[in-house]
Amino acid sequence: MRRLLLLLLILAAVGGLWLQRAPLGEFVFSQIAERRAGRNALAAYSDGLTLVFCGTGSPVPDPQRAEACLMVKAGDNLLLIDGGDGGARKLGGFGVPLGGLDAVLLTHLHSDHIEGLVPALLLRWTGSAATTPLPLIGPPGTSDVAAGYNLMMKADAGYRTSHHGPAIVPPGGGQFAGQDRPAGVVWNSGGLVITAFEVNHAPVAPAYGYRIQYKGRTVVVSGDTAATPAMAQAARGADVLVHEALQPRLVAALTRGLAAANQPRTAQITRDILTYHTTPEQAATAAAQAGVQMLMLTHIVPQLPSRFFEAAFLGDAPQRFAGPIRIAHDGTVLHLPAGSRAIEEHDL
């Protein structure tokens, strides 16, 4: 009898909560939203070089990974390297404000590196009442990308200023300023120096990697590339090498499946991509040759359904590089404090 009474009480309580789910949901949502809205997830980090991986995927559809996007914070500098689909939106979801965004650097002009630039533009514009265009810096052709976006967003920019007013979204802030730059120093401000170097992503040319230096800390970002001696040279003595990675043995399974499903054109694409990307093992070799502290893999191909498959993805890479090898996920943070050799890892 007691158990039956207890069961009836539990059912009554659950039923009461279900009937009150609208006001209860509004209360709980309000409590969470008021605490999280406007937060800055990076506010507690000390001075140094901070990387937030906002997109660690590729053009291969992956519900867990946005396309290529890396945020770099150093002192008063805030930049994005590439703007693939979903990357900037993920930063907003992680609580990383983009109102202070200074520029976007492009490694190259493949769609998965440029097709998510609009959210970055809007979050910077509305977050800071920007009156000047957002610099978009990259290889030749970058100015065309900027012009195309400006044309596409021309009506939108006018609508937003008319709706919210020039004090919130001033004219001039809702567009890009494209800069075609040769290899060499592309950013030098407030102690942050970023140098572009050419990599091998043929037929895409030029394609860039970036060497990022701030107060004695150095990170090298590969961009998309086949294995190339330029990588070890550019990464010499760096703290971290952030390198793209494709595992051919796993991609081969996709190829077989596509061929069996009578999709020969897509199957051929999965064969073609092998020629202009780097395996985890090759990235590990470059990291060892360069003498870096850590290897961080990103632009993961193919998609990995869970972390269980990461060992298969790495293959023999741990035998080629003695330091830590990590596979980046959207929300991974690396913080390199100034005046230190430490590398702090966090997850937003």
C-alpha positions in Angstrom: 0.0 0.0 0.0 2.8 2.4 0.9 4.6 1.7 -2.4 1.3 2.3 -4.3 0.8 5.6 -2.5 4.4 6.6 -3.2 3.9 5.8 -6.9 0.7 7.8 -7.1 2.4 10.8 -5.5 5.3 10.6 -8.0 2.8 10.4 -10.9 0.8 13.3 -9.5 4.0 15.4 -9.2 5.2 14.5 -12.7 1.7 15.3 -14.0 1.7 18.6 -12.2 5.1 19.5 -13.7 3.9 18.5 -17.2 0.8 20.7 -16.9 3.0 23.6 -15.7 5.7 23.1 -18.4 5.0 26.4 -20.1 5.6 28.7 -17.1 8.3 26.4 -15.7 10.1 26.4 -19.0 9.9 30.2 -19.3 11.4 30.5 -15.7 14.3 28.1 -16.3 15.0 29.6 -19.7 15.1 33.1 -18.3 17.5 32.1 -15.5 19.9 30.5 -17.9 19.6 33.2 -20.6 20.2 36.1 -18.2 23.4 34.5 -17.0 24.8 33.5 -20.4 23.7 36.4 -22.6 26.6 38.8 -23.3 29.2 36.6 -21.6 32.8 36.6 -22.7 34.2 33.0 -22.4 37.8 34.3 -22.9 37.7 37.1 -20.3 39.6 35.1 -17.7 42.6 34.2 -19.9 45.9 35.8 -19.2 47.9 37.7 -21.7 49.2 35.4 -24.4 48.3 33.7 -27.6 44.9 32.1 -27.5 43.4 29.9 -30.3 39.7 28.9 -30.5 38.9 26.2 -33.0 35.6 27.3 -34.4 35.5 25.0 -37.4 37.5 21.8 -37.6 35.7 20.1 -40.5 35.8 20.1 -44.2 33.3 20.2 -47.2 32.3 16.7 -46.2 29.0 17.2 -44.2 29.6 16.7 -40.5 27.0 17.6 -37.9 29.7 17.8 -35.2 32.1 20.1 -37.1 31.8 23.5 -38.8 33.9 24.2 -41.8 37.4 25.7 -41.5 37.6 28.5 -38.9 40.2 29.4 -36.3 40.1 32.4 -34.0 43.3 34.1 -32.8 43.4 36.4 -29.8 46.6 38.1 -28.8 46.5 41.2 -26.6 44.1 43.7 -28.2 44.2 41.7 -31.5 41.3 39.5 -32.5 41.4 37.8 -35.9 39.8 34.9 -37.7 41.8 32.6 -40.0 39.3 31.4 -42.6 35.5 31.6 -42.4 33.9 28.4 -43.4 30.2 27.7 -42.9 29.1 27.7 -39.3 32.4 28.8 -37.7 31.5 32.3 -36.6 28.1 31.2 -35.4 29.7 28.6 -33.2 31.9 31.3 -31.6 28.8 33.2 -30.7 27.3 30.0 -29.2 30.5 29.4 -27.2 30.3 32.9 -25.7 33.1 34.5 -27.7 32.1 38.0 -28.7 33.2 39.2 -32.2 32.5 42.9 -31.7 36.3 43.5 -31.5 37.1 41.5 -34.6 40.0 43.3 -36.4 40.3 41.2 -39.6 39.8 37.9 -41.3 42.8 36.1 -42.9 42.2 33.6 -45.7 44.5 30.7 -46.4 42.9 30.2 -49.8 39.6 30.6 -51.7 38.0 27.2 -51.5 34.3 27.4 -50.6 34.7 25.7 -47.2 37.1 28.5 -46.1 35.0 31.5 -47.2 31.3 30.6 -47.3 30.6 31.5 -43.7 31.9 35.0 -43.6 28.6 36.8 -43.3 28.0 36.0 -39.6 31.5 37.2 -38.7 30.7 40.5 -40.5 27.4 41.0 -38.8 28.6 40.1 -35.3 31.5 42.5 -35.6 29.3 45.3 -37.0 26.5 45.0 -34.5 28.9 44.2 -31.6 30.9 47.3 -32.0 28.8 49.8 -34.0 31.7 49.6 -36.6 31.8 52.4 -39.1 34.6 50.9 -41.3 34.7 47.8 -43.4 36.1 44.6 -42.0 39.5 43.8 -43.6 39.5 40.6 -45.5 43.2 39.6 -46.2 44.4 36.8 -48.3 46.0 35.6 -51.5 45.2 37.1 -54.9 41.4 36.9 -55.6 40.5 37.9 -52.0 39.4 41.3 -53.2 36.9 39.6 -55.6 35.5 37.6 -52.7 35.0 40.8 -50.7 33.4 42.5 -53.7 31.0 39.6 -54.2 30.0 39.6 -50.5 29.5 43.4 -50.6 27.2 43.1 -53.6 25.2 40.2 -52.0 24.8 42.1 -48.7 24.1 45.6 -50.1 20.4 45.4 -49.5 20.7 43.6 -46.2 23.0 46.3 -44.9 20.5 49.0 -45.8 17.7 47.2 -44.2 19.5 46.7 -40.9 20.5 50.4 -40.6 17.0 51.5 -41.4 15.6 49.1 -38.8 18.0 49.5 -35.9 19.3 53.0 -36.6 22.8 54.3 -37.4 23.7 54.4 -33.7 23.5 50.6 -33.6 24.5 49.6 -37.1 26.2 52.6 -38.7 26.6 52.9 -42.5 30.0 51.6 -43.6 30.4 48.7 -41.1 28.4 46.1 -43.0 30.9 45.4 -45.7 34.4 43.9 -46.4 37.6 45.6 -47.5 39.4 43.0 -49.6 43.2 43.0 -49.7 45.2 40.7 -52.0 48.5 40.1 -50.4 51.7 38.3 -51.5 53.4 35.9 -49.1 55.2 37.7 -46.3 54.1 39.7 -43.3 50.4 40.3 -43.5 49.7 41.5 -39.9 51.9 43.5 -37.5 50.1 45.2 -34.7 50.3 45.3 -30.9 53.1 42.8 -30.8 51.3 40.3 -33.0 53.1 39.4 -36.2 51.6 37.0 -38.8 53.5 35.9 -41.8 52.0 34.1 -44.8 54.0 31.4 -46.5 53.1 29.4 -49.6 52.0 25.8 -49.3 51.2 23.1 -51.9 47.4 22.9 -52.5 47.7 22.6 -56.3 45.8 23.4 -58.4 44.9 26.0 -55.9 47.6 28.6 -56.1 48.7 30.5 -54.2 47.5 28.9 -51.0 48.9 30.1 -47.7 49.9 28.8 -44.3 50.5 31.3 -41.4 53.2 31.7 -38.8 51.8 33.6 -35.8 54.1 35.2 -33.2 53.2 37.0 -30.1 55.5 37.8 -27.0 57.7 34.8 -27.5 55.0 32.3 -28.4 54.6 30.9 -31.9 51.9 28.9 -33.6 52.0 27.8 -37.3 48.8 27.1 -39.2 49.2 24.9 -42.3 46.0 25.8 -44.2 45.2 23.2 -46.8 48.2 21.5 -48.2 49.8 18.3 -49.5 53.0 17.3 -47.6 55.6 19.9 -48.3 59.1 20.8 -47.0 57.9 24.3 -46.6 55.9 23.2 -43.5 58.8 22.1 -41.4 60.7 25.1 -42.4 58.0 27.5 -41.5 57.2 25.7 -38.2 60.8 25.5 -37.1 60.9 26.1 -33.3 57.2 26.8 -33.0 55.3 25.9 -29.9 52.3 24.4 -31.8 51.8 23.2 -35.4 48.1 23.3 -36.3 47.9 21.0 -39.4 45.2 19.8 -41.6 44.8 16.0 -41.9 43.2 13.4 -44.1 43.4 9.7 -43.5 43.4 7.9 -46.9 42.6 4.5 -45.4 39.3 5.8 -44.0 38.5 7.9 -47.1 38.9 4.7 -49.1 35.9 3.2 -47.3 33.8 6.2 -48.5 35.1 5.6 -52.1 34.1 2.0 -52.0 30.6 2.8 -50.6 30.0 5.6 -53.2 31.1 3.3 -56.1 28.8 0.5 -54.8 26.0 3.0 -54.6 26.5 3.9 -58.3 27.8 7.4 -57.5 30.9 7.4 -59.6 31.4 11.2 -59.8 31.4 11.7 -56.0 33.6 8.6 -55.7 36.1 10.2 -58.0 36.1 13.3 -55.9 37.1 11.2 -52.9 40.0 9.9 -54.9 41.0 13.3 -56.1 41.2 14.9 -52.6 44.0 12.5 -51.7 46.5 14.4 -53.9 46.3 17.8 -52.2 45.9 17.0 -48.5 48.3 15.7 -45.8 48.0 12.4 -43.8 48.2 12.5 -40.0 51.5 10.5 -40.4 52.9 13.1 -42.8 51.9 15.9 -40.4 53.6 14.1 -37.5 56.8 13.9 -39.6 56.7 17.6 -40.3 56.1 18.3 -36.6 59.1 16.2 -35.6 61.3 17.8 -38.2 60.3 21.3 -37.0 60.9 20.5 -33.4 57.5 21.8 -32.2 56.0 21.0 -28.7 52.6 20.0 -29.9 50.8 18.9 -33.1 47.1 19.8 -33.3 45.2 18.2 -36.2 42.2 20.0 -37.8 40.2 20.1 -41.1 39.4 16.4 -40.3 38.6 14.2 -43.3 36.6 12.0 -43.3 34.1 12.8 -40.5 34.6 10.7 -37.4 31.3 9.7 -35.8 32.9 9.6 -32.3 36.2 9.8 -30.5 36.4 6.0 -30.6 37.6 6.3 -34.2 40.4 8.8 -33.5 43.1 6.1 -33.0 42.3 4.7 -36.5 42.5 8.2 -37.9 45.9 8.9 -36.4 47.4 5.6 -37.8 51.1 5.6 -37.2 51.4 9.3 -36.4 52.3 8.7 -32.7 55.3 6.7 -33.8 56.6 9.6 -35.9 56.2 12.4 -33.4 57.1 12.1 -29.7 55.2 15.1 -28.5 51.4 15.3 -27.8 49.2 14.9 -30.8 45.6 16.2 -30.5 42.6 16.1 -32.8 40.8 19.5 -32.6 37.1 19.7 -32.0 34.9 22.7 -32.4 35.3 24.5 -29.1 38.8 23.4 -28.4 41.0 26.2 -26.9 44.7 26.4 -26.8 46.2 29.2 -24.6 49.9 29.9 -24.7 50.6 32.4 -21.9 53.2 35.1 -22.6 56.6 34.5 -21.0 56.0 30.8 -20.6 56.4 27.5 -22.3 53.1 26.2 -21.1 50.3 25.1 -23.5 46.9 25.1 -21.8 44.1 23.0 -23.3 40.4 23.7 -22.6 37.1 23.0 -24.2 34.3 25.6 -24.5 
